[in-house]
Amino acid sequence: MITSRLTSKGKTTIPQPVRAALNLRDGDELLYELQGDQVVLTKVQQTPEAFAIFDEWHSETDRKAYATL
């Protein structure tokens, strides 16, 4: 069994064996799924932005302009 502690600010460290099993890296997004009194932790699979390969459309200004489309 793998455990970790919760801080007073609601933070915890994900133990290394769990990080390794999920291949977690700095900046990865996590999904918490509640199932009764249990939580299932899953690494969110990143999908590339549709226009990220077009450098001319890959700026902060463009992301803001196209955010609501």
C-alpha positions in Angstrom: 0.0 0.0 0.0 1.3 3.5 -0.9 0.3 6.5 1.3 1.0 10.2 1.5 -0.1 12.9 3.9 -2.4 15.9 3.3 -1.1 19.3 4.4 -3.2 22.0 6.1 -3.4 23.7 2.7 -4.9 20.6 1.0 -1.7 19.6 -0.8 0.0 16.2 -1.0 3.0 14.7 -2.8 2.2 12.0 -5.3 4.6 9.2 -4.3 7.3 8.3 -6.7 6.0 4.7 -7.5 2.6 6.3 -8.5 4.4 9.0 -10.6 6.4 6.3 -12.3 3.4 4.1 -13.0 1.5 6.9 -14.6 4.7 8.3 -16.3 3.9 11.7 -14.7 6.1 14.7 -15.5 6.2 18.3 -14.3 3.2 20.2 -15.7 1.1 17.1 -16.4 -2.7 17.5 -15.8 -4.4 15.0 -13.5 -8.0 13.8 -13.5 -9.7 12.9 -10.1 -12.7 10.7 -10.6 -14.9 10.1 -7.5 -16.3 6.6 -7.1 -18.2 6.4 -3.9 -15.6 6.8 -1.1 -12.7 6.2 -3.5 -10.8 8.4 -5.9 -9.3 7.2 -9.2 -6.3 9.3 -10.3 -5.6 9.4 -14.1 -3.1 11.2 -16.2 -4.9 13.4 -18.7 -3.8 12.7 -22.2 -2.8 15.9 -24.0 -4.3 16.5 -27.4 -2.3 18.9 -29.6 -3.9 22.2 -30.5 -5.4 22.0 -34.0 -3.4 25.0 -35.3 -0.2 24.6 -33.2 1.8 23.4 -36.2 1.1 26.7 -38.0 3.7 29.0 -36.5 2.0 32.1 -38.0 -1.1 31.3 -35.9 0.8 30.3 -32.8 1.0 33.4 -30.6 -0.7 34.5 -27.4 -2.6 37.1 -29.4 -3.9 34.5 -31.7 -4.9 32.1 -28.9 -6.9 35.0 -27.3 -8.5 35.9 -30.6 -9.5 32.4 -31.5 -10.4 31.2 -28.0 -14.2 31.7 -28.4 -14.5 30.1 -31.9 
